[in-house]
Amino acid sequence: MVYDCFQFFNELDMLYIRMKVLNDVVDRFVVSE
């Protein structure tokens, strides 16, 4: 299982791009504020 952990602070465009690009290879996204 592959996790992608990252910090998020009001960067909706980057979040959208990251999730679209990595969606096929990552099983779970872990977002921290």
C-alpha positions as CSV (number, residue, x, y, z in Angstrom):
1,M,0.0,0.0,0.0
2,V,1.4,3.4,-1.0
3,Y,0.6,6.5,1.0
4,D,1.3,10.1,0.0
5,C,1.6,12.4,3.0
6,F,1.9,16.1,2.6
7,Q,1.1,19.4,4.2
8,F,-1.6,21.6,2.9
9,F,-2.3,25.3,3.5
10,N,-4.7,27.0,1.2
11,E,-3.1,25.7,-2.0
12,L,-6.1,24.2,-3.7
13,D,-4.6,24.3,-7.2
14,M,-1.5,22.3,-6.1
15,L,-3.7,19.9,-4.2
16,Y,-5.9,19.2,-7.2
17,I,-2.9,18.7,-9.5
18,R,-1.1,16.5,-7.1
19,M,-4.1,14.2,-6.5
20,K,-4.8,14.0,-10.3
21,V,-1.2,13.1,-11.2
22,L,-0.7,10.6,-8.4
23,N,-4.1,9.0,-8.3
24,D,-3.1,5.9,-10.3
25,V,-0.1,5.1,-8.1
26,V,-1.1,6.1,-4.6
27,D,-3.6,4.2,-2.5
28,R,-4.2,6.8,0.2
29,F,-3.6,10.5,0.5
30,V,-2.8,11.9,4.0
31,V,-3.2,15.6,4.3
32,S,-1.9,17.6,7.2
33,E,-2.7,21.2,8.0
